[in-house]
Amino acid sequence: MTNNALLLGKGDIMNGKIYLILGISFMIVFGKGMYSVSQADQIERMIETATYNRLFAWDLYAQLKEQKGNLFYSPYSISTALAMVYNGARGETASQIAQALRFPDQYEPLNEGFSQLNGRLLDLGESAQNTIYLGNALWIDRHFPLMKTFQQLTRTYYKTSPFTVNFREMPEEARKQINSWVSEQTFTKIPELLQQGDITPNTALTLTNAIYFKGVWSSPFDETQTIDAPFWSSPDSYHTVPMMQKSGDFEYAETENFQILALPYAGDRIFMVIFLPYEKDGLPVLEAQLHDNTVMQWLDLLQAQKVAVSLPKFSTRSRFDLLPILQKMGLENVSNFSGISEHSLVLEKVIHEATVDVNEQGTEATAATAVTMGRSLSRFWDFTVDHPFLFFILDTRSHSLLFIGRITDLAL
C-alpha cells in the first residue's frame, strides 16, 4: 500500500507552495485518454511509459539504498503523481522534472501512456481474487484559483477528484480531511500520511495518489507447513521467523551472484520477483548492478523449473520526503508551475508512504484455496530466503514496476 502527496504552498501574497503526497494503498482507478489514436499507438505509448517508470524506479532505488534497513515504495505511484505535476510545469522546472523522472518532453504521449497503463491495471484488478485500485485527488485551497485546463487534464487522464479545503485558516482540519481520504483509499493501511506540520497556512495545493494491491498467490502456501526458522540479517546475526514453504513449478534462474524466483499471483499476470544473493551479506553487490537494462536481461533468464521455496512471512512500512532526493537527481528548480495557476507556486514536499504484508495467502491477507504440490524435494532447486533480499511486483504484460522492496532485517 502506498500514498503520495505533493504539497504546494503560498509564500508572499498569492504565492503558493505545492505538496505532493504519494500513497500506495494497493488501490487503482484509472481512466482512458480522449485523443483518437490507433490501438497500436496506444500499446506503444503504454510500453514507452512503463519504460520511463522503470528507468526512474531504479534511479530512485540508487538513492534510497543508502538508507539503512528495510525499504518499500511504489515507483508507479510516485511517477503518476509527479506526471500530474509535470503537466503544470513550464520552462526549466518542466525540463528538470522530465530529466529526473525520465519523462519525454511532450505531455500528450505521456498522459496517454499513463491512461492506458491505468486502464490495463484496472483490468487486472477485475479478477475475483486480486484487487487493484488507484485513486487521485486534488486538494485546492479555496482562496487559490487553479487553471481550468489543468483541472480538466488531470480529470481526463488521471481520473482526479477535486476537493476544496481551507488551508489558510484551517490547515489542521484540511490535513485530517486528506488523511481520512487516504485512509479510506488504502483500507486504513495508511491512516496518517500527512503528519502535523506537513500542512501549513501557506499550502495552496495538495495532490494525492493512492494505489492498492491485494494479490492472492496462484498457488498459496499451506499454513500447516510454515515453520520457525532463522533469518540472517548479517552473517553472524539472525532472528527466528515464520518461514512459509511450498514446492512446485516456478520461473527460476541463477546468475554468478544470486538466484531469481518469480512467484505468480492468481491469473499469472502479476508476479513477485525475488532476487536472493548467494552470500548472506551479498545484497550490496546486487544493488550496485540494478539498472533497467540489466534487470530486464536477468528476467529473460527465467525458465520453468521445479523449485522448493522457503519464504518468510514479512511486513514492512516506509515513509519518505522525496523532494531532497529528487533534488539530488536534478530537480532543483521547483518554482515554475504556471500551467497550474497564474499565481506563483513552489514545490515544497513530496511525501511517500508504502506498506506491504506478505503471508501464506498472498500479498495483503485475503482468503483463497489451492492445492499444495508435494514432491520429493531432492528433485527441486532450493530457494531458501533466509537472509537479506530484494523483491518487486511486476505486471508482466506492460513490464510496469508497481512496487519495489528490500528486506534486510525481520526483527524491525
Salt bridges, closest charged atoms under 4 A:
ASP59 OD2 - ARG102 NE 2.90
GLU108 OE2 - ARG45 NH1 3.97
ASP141 OD2 - LYS10 NZ 3.92
ASP141 OD2 - HIS143 ND1 3.09
GLU169 OE1 - ARG142 NH2 3.84
GLU169 OE1 - HIS143 NE2 3.53
GLU172 OE2 - ARG175 NH2 2.50
GLU192 OE2 - ARG175 NH1 2.92
ASP198 OD2 - ARG319 NH2 2.88
ASP198 OD1 - LYS349 NZ 3.00
ASP249 OD1 - LYS306 NZ 3.22
GLU287 OE2 - ARG406 NH1 3.01
ASP292 OD1 - ARG54 NE 2.69
GLU348 OE2 - LYS17 NZ 2.62
GLU353 OE2 - ARG317 NH1 2.89
GLU353 OE1 - ARG319 NE 3.89
GLU360 OE1 - LYS313 NZ 3.54
ASP386 OD1 - HIS387 ND1 2.65
ASP395 OD1 - ARG120 NH2 2.47
ASP409 OD1 - HIS239 NE2 3.84
